């Protein structure tokens, strides 16, 4: 199957078609009871409001370390099963000894893979690196060592995120959409020792604007704190990714909100200023109306917008917000 994300412009789709799309070929259902319970409760809420129910699963990319670790035990179990069935039942105790470690590896596969790949991150696919080089200003300004660190953290963030595709033809979130979202988060957690935003590891992605139980009308992004969940429309995510100076980035916006909620003890800049929206518009030429229309929700908090503009329009932001710029530089860089 040739991958072509519906979120990308047509000319970009043809240039970046994926053959086989190996990085989304393998997926397993989440094995954590707590997170399955959260998904189940969200599904019940969605059903009550007549909304689609998300497919909840964690996606794995290619052959994982846990698969390689379990392979010898699985092979030994199959051989011992054959021998105990056809040759002698005395091989049966050995079968149990092989099955037990294989089962343990299966149960703890997410933790095993995270431990391994946090020390030996998988390289970013070359075609996805092209997207970063073309459309991610923060990535482009990094030195070679910084780019490698960015790619490693992005791969870990992608692995640690629990993707919940909604209304996608193959029930998979396209790799470019994941890249666009992960890149925004990594740019915000750049100065933090933890790659993930631990309270917000569940991400629901729709192709288009969507309704939810909290906001039963079409909108492009939402942070639902009780379930630690972020929701996005891929269309708006990719519009801002490929045209960052024209469209407000809902991915960066929601991850900025998540960052503030995960680190409330940090001294975030004061966004309660009487002329805050006028100053933000001078920085970006994006009006409050534009920002709220892209997100699809009114009453937007200006602090995530400040963080967004600091990353997307750094020079203009320093000119209009010198004190806030220094504060954010200490927190984010």
KAWO-V329347 format. One record per helix or strand of 2 or more residues. SS is the DSSP state (alpha for helix, beta for strand). FROM is the first residue (numbers start at 1). TO is the last residue. If there is no record, write none. Layout:
SS/FROM/TO
SS/FROM/TO
This chain:
beta/2/3
alpha/10/15
beta/18/19
alpha/22/24
beta/26/28
alpha/33/48
beta/58/60
alpha/65/86
alpha/89/107
alpha/109/117
alpha/126/135
alpha/137/140
alpha/144/160
beta/162/166
alpha/175/188
beta/202/206
beta/221/224
alpha/225/227
beta/229/233
alpha/234/242
alpha/250/262
alpha/276/284
alpha/288/295
alpha/302/312
alpha/314/320
alpha/322/332
